[in-house]
Amino acid sequence: LAAVILAAGVFGCGSREPSGQASTQESPAQTEESHAERCRYDLQVDVHAITPEEVEQEYLKLTLHEEATFYNPEDTEWDRLCLRDYAQMHLEECRQMEPEISSDADTVYSGIIDSRDGSSPALTRDEDSSVIWLDLETPLQPGEQMTLALDYSFPVTNMSFGTRISYSFSDSFNKNPVYGLGNFYPILAGRIDGEWDTSPDIPGGECFYSPCADYHAVVRVPQGWQVIGSGEEKQTGTEGDTDIWEVDAENVRDMALAAAAELQMSEKETAGVTVRSWYYANHETEGQVMQEAAANAVEAYSAFYGEFPYDSLDCVETGLFPGGMEYPQLVFIGEDLLEYYSMEEQLMEKEPTSLEICTAHEVGHNWFYGVVGNDEYNDAWIDEGFASFSEQIYIKYICEKGFVNYDFSWKEQKDRLRNNLVFMGWDGQIDLPAGEFQDYVTSVYTGANYYLISLQEAIGEDTFREMVRKFYKDFSFREATTEDFIEIARPYVEGNQQAEALCAKYLSRWTE
């Protein structure tokens, strides 16, 4: 079954490599051939200052122009395309809290053009309004390339919702807005077993499936604003009272943007990576803590998993609630974590605070989700489990460096997780589709973390680290499945009864 699934997995932006073929992880750009196979997204985004009237509303609207270039890597033609509209998905999550949000907030498409014949594909939405269908007048033939152009408007909610596409203010007078824009543009859906991926949203989780692509964004903001994005950003011009920024990113799974009227910045070089922290002026101490946590995490994960293949990583304080959210080379950290840092630091005494652990978790996603991708609906445990396991790597690192007065113990970490699982009444499997979990969060965060720590204990830390480094290297810039992990893990586990029993218990696909 594993071989069939692996051979059949194909994406609209290029073919998936067969299982067992290692990635060279040369650089994010990789070879010219792989570059040609990737999707390219060209985005033009207009970000405006927020008016007093908009502050009183539950959302405001921003606009963008998008051109997506891709080809058909399969041996059958495509007569329709599927887009995933994650901004609409975020809006539906807000409606669960505030059902009165009107249909005026919905995303709007216009000016859709197929570059090959100049036609305008007809658009329909599924019952799941994040699934968009475009009927092509001219089917896309195997090996053929096309560019899809469209204009799009999307809602940005205020900080009371704190979704992945939201805004807040870095001052108490509502004069200095901070936009956090994640998953704010339509993307071509992935292809699984020759079908478009239409996985549903999971409350409290994700169903994103983004093969690596190349991005170029032109961002127009009020004069004097700062733009921070996945990749490398620079100001390239000014038109009247508008500054123009450009952001470029190669071989990344998503592009996220932050735009702000006023943020403070701290940076540090570590493990060949420039780590920057962006924060409100009244959170200078907390912003420094966020920067140090991110830098320590980069150092720790580079040593444990393998090097981070990009030159920079930014952590930005936003109105996101609760916690944080990961994007390639960019992490959003919710302002509440910085707001309560001082109080929590006094209560925690020796142990790291939620601000530090959340930062470490989201930075960990840049290795698992960012570099090693996965289907976050069918294999959610891979990125969330490894990001949660990364928290322990971070804690161990700062303890060994003497940054905290705390004696690290893998056994203590494992016991804490086990006690949590017992309290939650959980003793299940971690590799089910997200919609089949009775408790998604406990399963893919705590349960998967417990499995990985237990497996490390069973086969030994050095052997486990060797196994995980191979997994990271072989699937860099690719999408890994549970079957792929099993294929990597089996040689390290076979003959070890304790390890085999763990894998059979927590991975439903281990014995298939």
QUILINFEN-V825332 format. One line per field, one symbol per residue. ss: DSSP state (@ for helix, = for strand, . for the rest). psi: psi as a letter, one per 40 degrees, with the letter a starting at -180 (. if undefined). burial: 1 if it has 9 or more other ideal C-beta (glycine too) atoms within 8 Angstrom, else 0. A space follows every 10 residues. Layout:
ss = ???
psi = ???
burial = ???
//
This chain:
ss = .@@@@@@@.= =..==..... .......... .@@@@@@.== ======.... .@@@@...== ========== =......=== ====.@@@@@ @@@@@@@... ..@@@..=== ====...... .====..... ========== ....====== =======... ....=====. ......==== =.....==.. ==..==.... .......... ..======== ==...====. .========. .========= ==....==== ...======= ..=======. @@@@@@@@@@ @@@@@@@@@@ @@@@...... .=======.. ...====..= ====@@@@@. @@@@@@@@.. ...@@@@@@@ @@@@...=.. .===.....@ @@@@@@@@@@ @@@@@@@@@@ .........@ @@@@@@@@@@ @@@@...... ...@@@...@ @@@@@@@@@@ @@@@@@@@@. @@@@@@@@@@ @@@@...=== .@@@@@@@@@ @@@...@@@@ @@@@@@.... ..
psi = dddddddehi ieeiihiiie hiiefdidda idddddeiih hhhhhhhiih iddddeieii hiiihhhhhi iheieiihei ihihgddddd dddddddgee hiedeiihii fhhhddeeig hhhiiidhee hhhhhhdhih iheiiihhii ihiiihiied dfaegiiahe ieefegihhh hhfeiiihii hhfeihhfhi ihheaifigg iiiiihhhhh iiheihhhih ahiiheihhb fhihihhhhh fidihiihhi dhiiiiiihh fehhhihhii defddddddd dddddddddd dddddiihei eihhhhhaeh hibihiiheh hhhhddddde ddddddddcd iiiddddddd dddddedhdd dhiiheddfd dddddddddd dddddddddd eedighhihd dddddddddd dddefhfaie fiideehdgd dddecddddd ddddddddei dddddddddd ddddeheahi iddddddddd dedhehdddd dddddehded e.
burial = 0100110111 1111010010 0010100101 0001101111 1111101001 0000100111 1111111111 1111000100 1111111111 1111100000 1000111010 0111000010 1010010011 1111110001 0101010111 1111111110 1111111111 1001011111 1111111111 1100001110 1100101111 1111111111 1100101111 1010000000 0111111111 1111111111 1011011101 1011111111 0011011111 1111111111 1101010101 0111111111 1011111111 1111101101 1001000100 0110111111 1111111111 1111111111 1111111111 1111111110 0001010101 0011001101 1001010111 1101001001 1111111111 1111110110 0011111111 1111111111 1111111110 0110010011 0111011010 00
//
